[in-house]
Amino acid sequence: MGRGRAKAKQTKVARELKYSSPHTDFDSLQRELSGSEDAAERRNPVDQWADEEEWRRA
């Protein structure tokens, strides 16, 4: 009992997600999928060897 409004809202949201076509930035997607070294460094600037050398400092 009392779920009519909630179910109707869920149905509305599901229908919007199913039938909507969001804008896709294909240039950004291409840069991400190309795996260029620069893009990887910008996304994860942490030194990849930092954890491995941590035991030497202890």
PDB file of N, CA, C, O and CB in Angstrom:
ATOM      1  N   MET A   1       0.820  -1.194   0.000  1.00  0.00           N
ATOM      2  CA  MET A   1       0.000   0.000   0.000  1.00  0.00           C
ATOM      3  C   MET A   1       0.862   1.254   0.000  1.00  0.00           C
ATOM      4  O   MET A   1       1.908   1.302   0.648  1.00  0.00           O
ATOM      5  CB  MET A   1      -0.932   0.000   1.199  1.00  0.00           C
ATOM      6  N   GLY A   2       0.424   2.243  -0.714  1.00  0.00           N
ATOM      7  CA  GLY A   2       1.135   3.505  -0.694  1.00  0.00           C
ATOM      8  C   GLY A   2       2.346   3.580  -1.611  1.00  0.00           C
ATOM      9  O   GLY A   2       3.134   4.522  -1.525  1.00  0.00           O
ATOM     10  N   ARG A   3       2.498   2.601  -2.482  1.00  0.00           N
ATOM     11  CA  ARG A   3       3.662   2.620  -3.371  1.00  0.00           C
ATOM     12  C   ARG A   3       3.338   3.165  -4.746  1.00  0.00           C
ATOM     13  O   ARG A   3       4.231   3.230  -5.592  1.00  0.00           O
ATOM     14  CB  ARG A   3       4.230   1.235  -3.505  1.00  0.00           C
ATOM     15  N   GLY A   4       2.125   3.554  -5.004  1.00  0.00           N
ATOM     16  CA  GLY A   4       1.716   3.982  -6.337  1.00  0.00           C
ATOM     17  C   GLY A   4       2.522   5.146  -6.866  1.00  0.00           C
ATOM     18  O   GLY A   4       2.989   5.119  -8.004  1.00  0.00           O
ATOM     19  N   ARG A   5       2.688   6.178  -6.040  1.00  0.00           N
ATOM     20  CA  ARG A   5       3.415   7.367  -6.479  1.00  0.00           C
ATOM     21  C   ARG A   5       4.896   7.059  -6.672  1.00  0.00           C
ATOM     22  O   ARG A   5       5.502   7.510  -7.644  1.00  0.00           O
ATOM     23  CB  ARG A   5       3.240   8.506  -5.467  1.00  0.00           C
ATOM     24  N   ALA A   6       5.479   6.297  -5.757  1.00  0.00           N
ATOM     25  CA  ALA A   6       6.903   5.943  -5.860  1.00  0.00           C
ATOM     26  C   ALA A   6       7.152   5.086  -7.101  1.00  0.00           C
ATOM     27  O   ALA A   6       8.124   5.297  -7.826  1.00  0.00           O
ATOM     28  CB  ALA A   6       7.374   5.190  -4.588  1.00  0.00           C
ATOM     29  N   LYS A   7       6.263   4.115  -7.340  1.00  0.00           N
ATOM     30  CA  LYS A   7       6.425   3.254  -8.508  1.00  0.00           C
ATOM     31  C   LYS A   7       6.271   4.050  -9.807  1.00  0.00           C
ATOM     32  O   LYS A   7       6.989   3.812 -10.778  1.00  0.00           O
ATOM     33  CB  LYS A   7       5.407   2.108  -8.468  1.00  0.00           C
ATOM     34  N   ALA A   8       5.341   4.984  -9.814  1.00  0.00           N
ATOM     35  CA  ALA A   8       5.147   5.815 -11.010  1.00  0.00           C
ATOM     36  C   ALA A   8       6.391   6.657 -11.283  1.00  0.00           C
ATOM     37  O   ALA A   8       6.788   6.830 -12.435  1.00  0.00           O
ATOM     38  CB  ALA A   8       3.909   6.729 -10.845  1.00  0.00           C
ATOM     39  N   LYS A   9       6.999   7.175 -10.227  1.00  0.00           N
ATOM     40  CA  LYS A   9       8.219   7.972 -10.403  1.00  0.00           C
ATOM     41  C   LYS A   9       9.363   7.100 -10.926  1.00  0.00           C
ATOM     42  O   LYS A   9      10.100   7.514 -11.821  1.00  0.00           O
ATOM     43  CB  LYS A   9       8.625   8.640  -9.069  1.00  0.00           C
ATOM     44  N   GLN A  10       9.509   5.897 -10.370  1.00  0.00           N
ATOM     45  CA  GLN A  10      10.560   4.985 -10.833  1.00  0.00           C
ATOM     46  C   GLN A  10      10.348   4.626 -12.303  1.00  0.00           C
ATOM     47  O   GLN A  10      11.305   4.553 -13.073  1.00  0.00           O
ATOM     48  CB  GLN A  10      10.587   3.704  -9.969  1.00  0.00           C
ATOM     49  N   THR A  11       9.098   4.403 -12.684  1.00  0.00           N
ATOM     50  CA  THR A  11       8.788   4.073 -14.073  1.00  0.00           C
ATOM     51  C   THR A  11       9.133   5.237 -14.987  1.00  0.00           C
ATOM     52  O   THR A  11       9.682   5.044 -16.072  1.00  0.00           O
ATOM     53  CB  THR A  11       7.309   3.700 -14.224  1.00  0.00           C
ATOM     54  N   LYS A  12       8.807   6.449 -14.541  1.00  0.00           N
ATOM     55  CA  LYS A  12       9.107   7.646 -15.338  1.00  0.00           C
ATOM     56  C   LYS A  12      10.606   7.807 -15.527  1.00  0.00           C
ATOM     57  O   LYS A  12      11.070   8.073 -16.636  1.00  0.00           O
ATOM     58  CB  LYS A  12       8.523   8.903 -14.671  1.00  0.00           C
ATOM     59  N   VAL A  13      11.370   7.645 -14.444  1.00  0.00           N
ATOM     60  CA  VAL A  13      12.824   7.800 -14.524  1.00  0.00           C
ATOM     61  C   VAL A  13      13.420   6.719 -15.423  1.00  0.00           C
ATOM     62  O   VAL A  13      14.294   7.004 -16.242  1.00  0.00           O
ATOM     63  CB  VAL A  13      13.460   7.738 -13.115  1.00  0.00           C
ATOM     64  N   ALA A  14      12.952   5.483 -15.273  1.00  0.00           N
ATOM     65  CA  ALA A  14      13.462   4.391 -16.100  1.00  0.00           C
ATOM     66  C   ALA A  14      13.166   4.633 -17.576  1.00  0.00           C
ATOM     67  O   ALA A  14      14.007   4.359 -18.433  1.00  0.00           O
ATOM     68  CB  ALA A  14      12.856   3.057 -15.655  1.00  0.00           C
ATOM     69  N   ARG A  15      11.980   5.142 -17.872  1.00  0.00           N
ATOM     70  CA  ARG A  15      11.605   5.419 -19.259  1.00  0.00           C
ATOM     71  C   ARG A  15      12.474   6.539 -19.840  1.00  0.00           C
ATOM     72  O   ARG A  15      12.894   6.468 -20.995  1.00  0.00           O
ATOM     73  CB  ARG A  15      10.111   5.800 -19.347  1.00  0.00           C
ATOM     74  N   GLU A  16      12.740   7.573 -19.031  1.00  0.00           N
ATOM     75  CA  GLU A  16      13.606   8.665 -19.502  1.00  0.00           C
ATOM     76  C   GLU A  16      15.014   8.162 -19.794  1.00  0.00           C
ATOM     77  O   GLU A  16      15.615   8.540 -20.800  1.00  0.00           O
ATOM     78  CB  GLU A  16      13.661   9.797 -18.462  1.00  0.00           C
ATOM     79  N   LEU A  17      15.542   7.310 -18.919  1.00  0.00           N
ATOM     80  CA  LEU A  17      16.885   6.770 -19.140  1.00  0.00           C
ATOM     81  C   LEU A  17      16.934   5.870 -20.369  1.00  0.00           C
ATOM     82  O   LEU A  17      17.911   5.884 -21.118  1.00  0.00           O
ATOM     83  CB  LEU A  17      17.351   5.993 -17.911  1.00  0.00           C
ATOM     84  N   LYS A  18      15.890   5.100 -20.571  1.00  0.00           N
ATOM     85  CA  LYS A  18      15.864   4.159 -21.691  1.00  0.00           C
ATOM     86  C   LYS A  18      15.792   4.868 -23.034  1.00  0.00           C
ATOM     87  O   LYS A  18      16.457   4.464 -23.988  1.00  0.00           O
ATOM     88  CB  LYS A  18      14.689   3.214 -21.551  1.00  0.00           C
ATOM     89  N   TYR A  19      14.989   5.921 -23.112  1.00  0.00           N
ATOM     90  CA  TYR A  19      14.736   6.544 -24.400  1.00  0.00           C
ATOM     91  C   TYR A  19      15.503   7.839 -24.638  1.00  0.00           C
ATOM     92  O   TYR A  19      15.407   8.410 -25.724  1.00  0.00           O
ATOM     93  CB  TYR A  19      13.291   6.808 -24.534  1.00  0.00           C
ATOM     94  N   SER A  20      16.251   8.313 -23.665  1.00  0.00           N
ATOM     95  CA  SER A  20      17.004   9.546 -23.873  1.00  0.00           C
ATOM     96  C   SER A  20      18.315   9.235 -24.583  1.00  0.00           C
ATOM     97  O   SER A  20      18.832   8.121 -24.493  1.00  0.00           O
ATOM     98  CB  SER A  20      17.271  10.262 -22.529  1.00  0.00           C
ATOM     99  N   SER A  21      18.839  10.212 -25.279  1.00  0.00           N
ATOM    100  CA  SER A  21      20.124  10.039 -25.944  1.00  0.00           C
ATOM    101  C   SER A  21      21.029  11.188 -25.515  1.00  0.00           C
ATOM    102  O   SER A  21      20.998  12.259 -26.122  1.00  0.00           O
ATOM    103  CB  SER A  21      19.961   9.992 -27.506  1.00  0.00           C
ATOM    104  N   PRO A  22      21.831  10.979 -24.480  1.00  0.00           N
ATOM    105  CA  PRO A  22      22.691  12.052 -23.993  1.00  0.00           C
ATOM    106  C   PRO A  22      23.790  12.392 -25.000  1.00  0.00           C
ATOM    107  O   PRO A  22      24.176  11.565 -25.826  1.00  0.00           O
ATOM    108  CB  PRO A  22      23.312  11.661 -22.655  1.00  0.00           C
ATOM    109  N   HIS A  23      24.279  13.619 -24.911  1.00  0.00           N
ATOM    110  CA  HIS A  23      25.350  14.070 -25.792  1.00  0.00           C
ATOM    111  C   HIS A  23      26.641  13.326 -25.448  1.00  0.00           C
ATOM    112  O   HIS A  23      27.019  13.244 -24.280  1.00  0.00           O
ATOM    113  CB  HIS A  23      25.551  15.606 -25.674  1.00  0.00           C
ATOM    114  N   THR A  24      27.305  12.796 -26.446  1.00  0.00           N
ATOM    115  CA  THR A  24      28.559  12.079 -26.245  1.00  0.00           C
ATOM    116  C   THR A  24      29.697  12.895 -26.833  1.00  0.00           C
ATOM    117  O   THR A  24      29.652  13.301 -27.994  1.00  0.00           O
ATOM    118  CB  THR A  24      28.506  10.669 -26.886  1.00  0.00           C
ATOM    119  N   ASP A  25      30.715  13.130 -26.022  1.00  0.00           N
ATOM    120  CA  ASP A  25      31.896  13.865 -26.473  1.00  0.00           C
ATOM    121  C   ASP A  25      32.873  12.847 -27.065  1.00  0.00           C
ATOM    122  O   ASP A  25      33.670  12.252 -26.340  1.00  0.00           O
ATOM    123  CB  ASP A  25      32.560  14.683 -25.290  1.00  0.00           C
ATOM    124  N   PHE A  26      32.809  12.652 -28.366  1.00  0.00           N
ATOM    125  CA  PHE A  26      33.616  11.622 -29.015  1.00  0.00           C
ATOM    126  C   PHE A  26      35.103  11.957 -29.012  1.00  0.00           C
ATOM    127  O   PHE A  26      35.936  11.050 -28.994  1.00  0.00           O
ATOM    128  CB  PHE A  26      33.146  11.421 -30.436  1.00  0.00           C
ATOM    129  N   ASP A  27      35.447  13.232 -29.028  1.00  0.00           N
ATOM    130  CA  ASP A  27      36.868  13.610 -28.970  1.00  0.00           C
ATOM    131  C   ASP A  27      37.474  13.202 -27.632  1.00  0.00           C
ATOM    132  O   ASP A  27      38.575  12.655 -27.579  1.00  0.00           O
ATOM    133  CB  ASP A  27      37.040  15.132 -29.190  1.00  0.00           C
ATOM    134  N   SER A  28      36.746  13.474 -26.555  1.00  0.00           N
ATOM    135  CA  SER A  28      37.224  13.095 -25.225  1.00  0.00           C
ATOM    136  C   SER A  28      37.316  11.573 -25.097  1.00  0.00           C
ATOM    137  O   SER A  28      38.268  11.046 -24.521  1.00  0.00           O
ATOM    138  CB  SER A  28      36.292  13.667 -24.135  1.00  0.00           C
ATOM    139  N   LEU A  29      36.327  10.882 -25.634  1.00  0.00           N
ATOM    140  CA  LEU A  29      36.335   9.426 -25.602  1.00  0.00           C
ATOM    141  C   LEU A  29      37.519   8.862 -26.378  1.00  0.00           C
ATOM    142  O   LEU A  29      38.149   7.901 -25.939  1.00  0.00           O
ATOM    143  CB  LEU A  29      35.030   8.877 -26.164  1.00  0.00           C
ATOM    144  N   GLN A  30      37.821   9.450 -27.520  1.00  0.00           N
ATOM    145  CA  GLN A  30      38.944   8.980 -28.326  1.00  0.00           C
ATOM    146  C   GLN A  30      40.266   9.185 -27.586  1.00  0.00           C
ATOM    147  O   GLN A  30      41.133   8.310 -27.604  1.00  0.00           O
ATOM    148  CB  GLN A  30      38.974   9.708 -29.679  1.00  0.00           C
ATOM    149  N   ARG A  31      40.421  10.345 -26.932  1.00  0.00           N
ATOM    150  CA  ARG A  31      41.644  10.590 -26.166  1.00  0.00           C
ATOM    151  C   ARG A  31      41.788   9.583 -25.031  1.00  0.00           C
ATOM    152  O   ARG A  31      42.885   9.092 -24.764  1.00  0.00           O
ATOM    153  CB  ARG A  31      41.650  12.019 -25.606  1.00  0.00           C
ATOM    154  N   GLU A  32      40.679   9.279 -24.367  1.00  0.00           N
ATOM    155  CA  GLU A  32      40.724   8.342 -23.253  1.00  0.00           C
ATOM    156  C   GLU A  32      41.065   6.932 -23.724  1.00  0.00           C
ATOM    157  O   GLU A  32      41.856   6.237 -23.086  1.00  0.00           O
ATOM    158  CB  GLU A  32      39.393   8.339 -22.515  1.00  0.00           C
ATOM    159  N   LEU A  33      40.477   6.515 -24.825  1.00  0.00           N
ATOM    160  CA  LEU A  33      40.691   5.155 -25.316  1.00  0.00           C
ATOM    161  C   LEU A  33      42.017   4.980 -26.040  1.00  0.00           C
ATOM    162  O   LEU A  33      42.510   3.859 -26.165  1.00  0.00           O
ATOM    163  CB  LEU A  33      39.572   4.767 -26.233  1.00  0.00           C
ATOM    164  N   SER A  34      42.603   6.078 -26.519  1.00  0.00           N
ATOM    165  CA  SER A  34      43.865   5.951 -27.245  1.00  0.00           C
ATOM    166  C   SER A  34      44.996   5.541 -26.318  1.00  0.00           C
ATOM    167  O   SER A  34      45.990   4.966 -26.762  1.00  0.00           O
ATOM    168  CB  SER A  34      44.212   7.260 -27.940  1.00  0.00           C
ATOM    169  N   GLY A  35      44.849   5.835 -25.026  1.00  0.00           N
ATOM    170  CA  GLY A  35      45.857   5.425 -24.060  1.00  0.00           C
ATOM    171  C   GLY A  35      47.144   6.198 -24.190  1.00  0.00           C
ATOM    172  O   GLY A  35      48.218   5.663 -23.913  1.00  0.00           O
ATOM    173  N   SER A  36      47.061   7.443 -24.605  1.00  0.00           N
ATOM    174  CA  SER A  36      48.279   8.232 -24.735  1.00  0.00           C
ATOM    175  C   SER A  36      48.918   8.434 -23.365  1.00  0.00           C
ATOM    176  O   SER A  36      48.216   8.542 -22.360  1.00  0.00           O
ATOM    177  CB  SER A  36      47.981   9.591 -25.399  1.00  0.00           C
ATOM    178  N   GLU A  37      50.217   8.484 -23.325  1.00  0.00           N
ATOM    179  CA  GLU A  37      50.975   8.609 -22.081  1.00  0.00           C
ATOM    180  C   GLU A  37      50.624   9.899 -21.343  1.00  0.00           C
ATOM    181  O   GLU A  37      50.492   9.892 -20.119  1.00  0.00           O
ATOM    182  CB  GLU A  37      52.477   8.562 -22.370  1.00  0.00           C
ATOM    183  N   ASP A  38      50.474  10.995 -22.065  1.00  0.00           N
ATOM    184  CA  ASP A  38      50.163  12.274 -21.431  1.00  0.00           C
ATOM    185  C   ASP A  38      48.834  12.231 -20.701  1.00  0.00           C
ATOM    186  O   ASP A  38      48.718  12.723 -19.579  1.00  0.00           O
ATOM    187  CB  ASP A  38      50.145  13.382 -22.464  1.00  0.00           C
ATOM    188  N   ALA A  39      47.839  11.647 -21.335  1.00  0.00           N
ATOM    189  CA  ALA A  39      46.517  11.584 -20.711  1.00  0.00           C
ATOM    190  C   ALA A  39      46.560  10.730 -19.451  1.00  0.00           C
ATOM    191  O   ALA A  39      45.914  11.062 -18.457  1.00  0.00           O
ATOM    192  CB  ALA A  39      45.478  11.024 -21.698  1.00  0.00           C
ATOM    193  N   ALA A  40      47.307   9.643 -19.480  1.00  0.00           N
ATOM    194  CA  ALA A  40      47.400   8.785 -18.306  1.00  0.00           C
ATOM    195  C   ALA A  40      48.082   9.501 -17.150  1.00  0.00           C
ATOM    196  O   ALA A  40      47.681   9.341 -15.997  1.00  0.00           O
ATOM    197  CB  ALA A  40      48.151   7.507 -18.644  1.00  0.00           C
ATOM    198  N   GLU A  41      49.100  10.280 -17.446  1.00  0.00           N
ATOM    199  CA  GLU A  41      49.794  11.018 -16.388  1.00  0.00           C
ATOM    200  C   GLU A  41      48.924  12.120 -15.813  1.00  0.00           C
ATOM    201  O   GLU A  41      48.989  12.393 -14.614  1.00  0.00           O
ATOM    202  CB  GLU A  41      51.091  11.611 -16.917  1.00  0.00           C
ATOM    203  N   ARG A  42      48.117  12.754 -16.639  1.00  0.00           N
ATOM    204  CA  ARG A  42      47.233  13.808 -16.129  1.00  0.00           C
ATOM    205  C   ARG A  42      46.155  13.230 -15.234  1.00  0.00           C
ATOM    206  O   ARG A  42      45.772  13.855 -14.245  1.00  0.00           O
ATOM    207  CB  ARG A  42      46.594  14.580 -17.282  1.00  0.00           C
ATOM    208  N   ARG A  43      45.658  12.046 -15.566  1.00  0.00           N
ATOM    209  CA  ARG A  43      44.607  11.437 -14.754  1.00  0.00           C
ATOM    210  C   ARG A  43      45.159  10.927 -13.439  1.00  0.00           C
ATOM    211  O   ARG A  43      44.487  11.045 -12.414  1.00  0.00           O
ATOM    212  CB  ARG A  43      43.936  10.298 -15.512  1.00  0.00           C
ATOM    213  N   ASN A  44      46.360  10.364 -13.428  1.00  0.00           N
ATOM    214  CA  ASN A  44      46.924   9.757 -12.235  1.00  0.00           C
ATOM    215  C   ASN A  44      48.347  10.267 -12.044  1.00  0.00           C
ATOM    216  O   ASN A  44      49.299   9.601 -12.449  1.00  0.00           O
ATOM    217  CB  ASN A  44      46.898   8.210 -12.333  1.00  0.00           C
ATOM    218  N   PRO A  45      48.504  11.437 -11.433  1.00  0.00           N
ATOM    219  CA  PRO A  45      49.834  12.025 -11.313  1.00  0.00           C
ATOM    220  C   PRO A  45      50.693  11.387 -10.223  1.00  0.00           C
ATOM    221  O   PRO A  45      51.847  11.782 -10.059  1.00  0.00           O
ATOM    222  CB  PRO A  45      49.708  13.488 -11.046  1.00  0.00           C
ATOM    223  N   VAL A  46      50.175  10.421  -9.479  1.00  0.00           N
ATOM    224  CA  VAL A  46      50.925   9.787  -8.400  1.00  0.00           C
ATOM    225  C   VAL A  46      52.041   8.928  -8.995  1.00  0.00           C
ATOM    226  O   VAL A  46      51.839   8.211  -9.975  1.00  0.00           O
ATOM    227  CB  VAL A  46      49.986   8.930  -7.502  1.00  0.00           C
ATOM    228  N   ASP A  47      53.204   9.014  -8.389  1.00  0.00           N
ATOM    229  CA  ASP A  47      54.350   8.231  -8.852  1.00  0.00           C
ATOM    230  C   ASP A  47      54.060   6.748  -8.686  1.00  0.00           C
ATOM    231  O   ASP A  47      53.703   6.301  -7.596  1.00  0.00           O
ATOM    232  CB  ASP A  47      55.633   8.621  -8.081  1.00  0.00           C
ATOM    233  N   GLN A  48      54.211   5.986  -9.758  1.00  0.00           N
ATOM    234  CA  GLN A  48      53.859   4.573  -9.703  1.00  0.00           C
ATOM    235  C   GLN A  48      54.823   3.749  -8.851  1.00  0.00           C
ATOM    236  O   GLN A  48      54.474   2.645  -8.434  1.00  0.00           O
ATOM    237  CB  GLN A  48      53.813   4.011 -11.095  1.00  0.00           C
ATOM    238  N   TRP A  49      56.017   4.256  -8.584  1.00  0.00           N
ATOM    239  CA  TRP A  49      56.986   3.507  -7.797  1.00  0.00           C
ATOM    240  C   TRP A  49      57.015   3.952  -6.333  1.00  0.00           C
ATOM    241  O   TRP A  49      57.787   3.399  -5.550  1.00  0.00           O
ATOM    242  CB  TRP A  49      58.363   3.655  -8.404  1.00  0.00           C
ATOM    243  N   ALA A  50      56.223   4.903  -5.952  1.00  0.00           N
ATOM    244  CA  ALA A  50      56.270   5.442  -4.595  1.00  0.00           C
ATOM    245  C   ALA A  50      55.990   4.368  -3.548  1.00  0.00           C
ATOM    246  O   ALA A  50      56.683   4.311  -2.532  1.00  0.00           O
ATOM    247  CB  ALA A  50      55.272   6.578  -4.450  1.00  0.00           C
ATOM    248  N   ASP A  51      54.993   3.521  -3.771  1.00  0.00           N
ATOM    249  CA  ASP A  51      54.658   2.486  -2.801  1.00  0.00           C
ATOM    250  C   ASP A  51      55.760   1.438  -2.695  1.00  0.00           C
ATOM    251  O   ASP A  51      56.030   0.925  -1.609  1.00  0.00           O
ATOM    252  CB  ASP A  51      53.343   1.821  -3.176  1.00  0.00           C
ATOM    253  N   GLU A  52      56.388   1.123  -3.806  1.00  0.00           N
ATOM    254  CA  GLU A  52      57.417   0.092  -3.804  1.00  0.00           C
ATOM    255  C   GLU A  52      58.647   0.525  -3.004  1.00  0.00           C
ATOM    256  O   GLU A  52      59.300  -0.313  -2.383  1.00  0.00           O
ATOM    257  CB  GLU A  52      57.817  -0.250  -5.233  1.00  0.00           C
ATOM    258  N   GLU A  53      58.968   1.814  -3.011  1.00  0.00           N
ATOM    259  CA  GLU A  53      60.138   2.305  -2.289  1.00  0.00           C
ATOM    260  C   GLU A  53      59.836   2.690  -0.847  1.00  0.00           C
ATOM    261  O   GLU A  53      60.746   3.066  -0.109  1.00  0.00           O
ATOM    262  CB  GLU A  53      60.715   3.485  -3.009  1.00  0.00           C
ATOM    263  N   GLU A  54      58.596   2.606  -0.440  1.00  0.00           N
ATOM    264  CA  GLU A  54      58.196   2.991   0.915  1.00  0.00           C
ATOM    265  C   GLU A  54      58.880   2.116   1.964  1.00  0.00           C
ATOM    266  O   GLU A  54      59.206   2.611   3.043  1.00  0.00           O
ATOM    267  CB  GLU A  54      56.672   2.898   1.067  1.00  0.00           C
ATOM    268  N   TRP A  55      59.108   0.839   1.685  1.00  0.00           N
ATOM    269  CA  TRP A  55      59.700  -0.058   2.672  1.00  0.00           C
ATOM    270  C   TRP A  55      61.152   0.321   2.976  1.00  0.00           C
ATOM    271  O   TRP A  55      61.661   0.003   4.051  1.00  0.00           O
ATOM    272  CB  TRP A  55      59.628  -1.502   2.179  1.00  0.00           C
ATOM    273  N   ARG A  56      61.809   0.984   2.054  1.00  0.00           N
ATOM    274  CA  ARG A  56      63.208   1.381   2.283  1.00  0.00           C
ATOM    275  C   ARG A  56      63.325   2.508   3.304  1.00  0.00           C
ATOM    276  O   ARG A  56      64.325   2.609   4.015  1.00  0.00           O
ATOM    277  CB  ARG A  56      63.854   1.813   0.969  1.00  0.00           C
ATOM    278  N   ARG A  57      62.305   3.351   3.371  1.00  0.00           N
ATOM    279  CA  ARG A  57      62.334   4.493   4.287  1.00  0.00           C
ATOM    280  C   ARG A  57      62.003   4.095   5.711  1.00  0.00           C
ATOM    281  O   ARG A  57      62.330   4.832   6.641  1.00  0.00           O
ATOM    282  CB  ARG A  57      61.369   5.558   3.824  1.00  0.00           C
ATOM    283  N   ALA A  58      61.377   2.976   5.907  1.00  0.00           N
ATOM    284  CA  ALA A  58      60.925   2.567   7.255  1.00  0.00           C
ATOM    285  C   ALA A  58      62.063   2.058   8.124  1.00  0.00           C
ATOM    286  O   ALA A  58      61.839   1.681   9.275  1.00  0.00           O
ATOM    287  CB  ALA A  58      59.860   1.487   7.144  1.00  0.00           C
TER     288      ALA A  58
END
